[in-house]
Each structure stands twice: as C-alpha cells, then as structure tokens.
Amino acid sequence: SSMRTAVCSQGAAWQKALQLFFVMLDSEMKLDVITFNAGISACMGCGKWRKASQLFRMMVRSQVEPNTMTFNSAISVCEKGLEWEASLQLLSVIAHNKVGSSTTTHNAVISACEKSGRWDKALELVAVMLRRRVEFDTITLNAAISACEEGWSWEGALQLCCMLVQNQVESNTITFAALISACEEGREWE
C-alpha cells in the first residue's frame, strides 16, 4: 500500500495519490513514514503546502517519526507554494528533532526565500550552513545569488561569489548569469 501511494504521487496522478492516502487513513490502517512521505510528496504536484502541513501534523500525532525525506518533501512543497516562512519553521523543527538536514534541505529553503524575494534570508541561510558545516554546492550558491539579484543586492551576490571561489565550489553559466544580472540590477557593472 505504501508502494501504491508512492507510485501515484509521480506525475499528474497526485490527486489519486492523495485520495488513496485518505482512503488508507479512513480505513484505520497503520500508516508508516513511507506512506506519509508519499502523501506529502503528492502535495508537491499541486503546490498544496497547507495540505502537506496537515499531513505532517497528522504524522506527528500518529507518532510516526519524520525523517530527512519527510522534511525535504514538506520544505519543497513550501518552496513551490512560495511559503518561505513555513520552510524556515520546518528547518528549525529539524534542528530540534535531531533529524539530519542535508544540502538538499537547505537548498529548498534558500530557493523558497529566493522565489519570495527574501534575499536577506537566503544569505542568512548560507551563513547558517557555514556555521553548521553543512556542505553547499552550485545549486546553493546559484539560488542565493539569484535571490540577491531579485533583491538588487549586488554586494551580497559578490560576497557569495567570493565564497564560491574560497570553498572551491563549481560554478556554471547560471552562476555567472545571475551574478552579472545582480550587478546590472544594482547598477554596478564597472
């Protein structure tokens, strides 16, 4: 049954996956972390961050222990729904629950901040990653640089570029396009 829900959550079948999840819930079946993760992931297909939040709370009430995948899925749903505050709250829950966060987890939160125009929060998260010694990658810095571009913070974008070089993180055309655009937006192209 967990496998069926996971398979349905792919592609356009997210509605069927959520229906199946709630049928399983109504039948009083014992749901496990895989089933809850599939339900939360299905919410990503439709950007239903409130529904994902509801499933997360149900999971906790059912005493099913969330794992890194649970948090990554829930944060990704928040990112798609432009709910940067909810993604930051989930990140703090991870720290309190002693669940391991990953580069992917932080990248999704940074991306949520970027898409919501919160470049300042994106920069704070990169600093948190450095303090916690969470590995970062090209995606991390590209999302943070893009957030700076959106916020017209060319100084932040250049600061991130220096981090990229200091930490020998691989860059790509997206990195440089975002950096150039940030400088252009800030009228700093000389």
Buried (B, 14 or more C-beta within 10 A) or exposed (E): BBEBBBBBBEEEBBEBBBBBBEEBBEEEEEBBBBBBBBBBBBBBBBBBBEBBBBBBEBBBEEEBEBBBBBBBBBBBBBBBBBBBBBBBBBBEBBEEEEBEBBBBBBBBBBBBBBBBBBBBBBBBBBEBBEEEEBEBBBBBBBBBBBBBBBBBBBBBBBBBBEBBEEEEBEBEEBBEBBBBBBBEBBEEEE
